[in-house]
Structure formats: structure tokens, C-alpha cells
Amino acid sequence: MTAGKTIKSLFELNDKVALITGASKGIGESIGRGMAEFGAKVILSSRKQNAVDALAEEFRKDGLDAIGIAANVGSSEDIQQLIERVCETRGGLDILVNNAGANPVFGPIQNTGDTAFDKIVNVNLKGPFELCKAAYPIFKQRGGGAIINISSIGGITPEQFIGVYSISKAAINSMTKAMAQDWGTDNIRVNSICPGLIRTKFSEALWKNEDILERFVSRIPLGRAGNPEDIAGLAVYLASDAAAYCTGGIYMADGGYSST
């Protein structure tokens, strides 16, 4: 343990600058709030400026340090502008959470057209890859950083009807390990969180369907679908010095679903 540090203090994110994509609702919103509650200066990002502005105002009313910067992570130009604005407004970056995701199709994999495939790959894989690359020199200059990629249990074992989405998340897990290997000497830690079925708008096609929900829950040892808050605590841990020896990890947060 670092001299003068208590275990409790290792979880603090005081004055750390944290960028969360896909942050206007669901898991991203919950992670942003959790990190802000632990002292981080949070940048909430999603495609719509009014959405992140409204959420950042809610955070500030609760005494949390947050601003909103809109960006489409499927656009290389938007990614570069996002990183530039983060540095202009916050002076640097310490934590990157790649949470933005897309899955415009729900059905057999053979029905996924080129447009849908490209969108899934651009948002779920290429965007996080480019964001990580853009953040790398900033982290290196600051002596280290933490990257958290929000993956999926589908990236471990593909789920029916979300095949291409599962493929993109498997690639994110591989990217996580590759970056952890390459960037460890720069004290840049890279980890993935694989949520199971979480009650968000993004996954409502699954949990609002009673038959699908029952099938999932019957295989979950904890006996319920998850909530965004179930992911936030793990993300805060991985961003903090309490996880200083953790990199290249693929962390399941699925109520035990993957153990069955």
C-alpha cells in the first residue's frame, strides 16, 4: 500500500478527470454519478448536448462536479473534438469509460445488413479504439490512467438474436487485453466490465419481453435482472487506486448468469 494511504482512501477519485461516453442515461449515468460522488470531475458525453447538459445540471444541484460535452463516438471527427474539449475544459484526463453502445437489430444474425453491421462495429469497437488511442498520450504525460470498457456477457458467450453485438463485445474484450499488455509500462490500466441483463432502455427489448426475461432470470443465481447501480460500484473500483494492480481483467457483473 502507498505510504500514508488507508484502504478507504484508495477508493477516492478526488480531482481525477473522468470521461464517460453514453452517459445520458442507464449504466453511463450511474457510473458518472458514482465517480462524481467519489470526488471525480466528470464529463458526461452522449450524442445530444441538451441531454448531457440537463444531466450535468442535476449532478451539480447535488453538489457534484460535472459538465456535458456531446459527441458521436461513431465519428472519428467527433472523437478528436471531444478529447480536445475535455483537455480545454478540464486540463487533462485520468479516467475513460467507454460505455456508448449500439445494437440497431434484434433477430437472427443472417438478417443483419451492412448498414446495421457498420453502425454496431463503428460505435461498439472502432469508437472505443480511437478514444483509447486519443487518450493514450494524455494518460502517459500524466503518469498513468484508467480505461474501463463496458462490454457484455455476450462478448463471452454470444446471445441469441444479438449476434453481431456479441461479436463486437468479444472484440472489445480482446482489445482490452491487448492494450493492457502494451500500455502497462506507462501505468495505464485497461479493464472490461461485462454486464448481464441490466434494466436500461438499451436492453428493454430483452427485459420487457416476459418470455425472454423469464428465460434469463431462471439462469441467474441471484434471481433478478440487474440495475445500473450494480455496475457503477465496480466501475468506481476499477477507476480507483484500490485497483492499482488490476489490468487486462474481464469482470463479470451478471448475477452469476455466466456461472451456470
Residue, then its C-alpha position, 0 to 999 in steps of 0.5 A: m500500500t502507498a505510504g500514508k494511504t488507508i484502504k478507504s482512501l484508495f477508493e477516492l477519485n478526488d480531482k481525477v478527470a473522468l470521461i464517460t461516453g453514453a452517459s445520458k442515461g442507464i449504466g453511463e449515468s450511474i457510473g458518472r454519478g458514482m465517480a462524481e460522488f467519489g470526488a471525480k470531475v466528470i464529463l458526461s458525453s452522449r450524442k445530444q448536448n441538451a441531454v448531457d447538459a440537463l444531466a450535468e445540471e442535476f449532478r451539480k444541484d447535488g453538489l457534484d462536479a460535472i459538465g456535458i460535452a456531446a459527441n458521436v463516438g461513431s465519428s472519428e471527427d467527433i472523437q478528436q473534438l471531444i478529447e480536445r474539449v475535455c483537455e480545454t475544459r478540464g486540463g487533462l484526463d485520468i479516467l475513460v469509460n467507454n460505455a456508448g453502445a449500439n445494437p440497431v437489430f434484434g433477430p437472427i444474425q443472417n438478417t443483419g445488413d451492412t448498414a446495421f453491421d457498420k453502425i454496431v462495429n463503428v460505435n461498439l469497437k472502432g469508437p472505443f479504439e480511437l478514444c483509447k488511442a486519443a487518450y493514450p498520450i494524455f494518460k502517459q504525460r500524466g503518469g498513468g490512467a484508467i480505461i474501463n470498457i463496458s462490454s457484455i456477457g455476450g462478448i463471452t458467450p454470444e446471445q441469441f438474436i444479438g449476434v453481431y453485438s456479441i461479436s463486437k463485445a468479444a472484440i472489445n474484450s480482446m482489445t482490452k487485453a491487448m492494450a493492457q499488455d502494451w500500455g502497462t509500462d506507462n501505468i495505464r490500466v485497461n479493464s472490461i466490465c461485462p454486464g448481464l441483463i441490466r434494466t436500461k432502455f438499451s436492453e428493454a427489448l430483452w427485459k420487457n419481453e416476459d418470455i425472454l426475461e423469464r428465460f434469463v432470470s431462471r439462469i441467474p443465481l441471484g434471481r433478478a435482472g440487474n440495475p445500473e447501480d450494480i455496475a457503477g460500484l465496480a466501475v468506481y473500483l476499477a477507476s480507483d487506486a484500490a485497483a492499482y494492480c488490476t489490468g487486462g481483467i474481464y469482470m463479470a457483473d451478471g448475477g452469476y448468469s455466466s456461472t451456470 
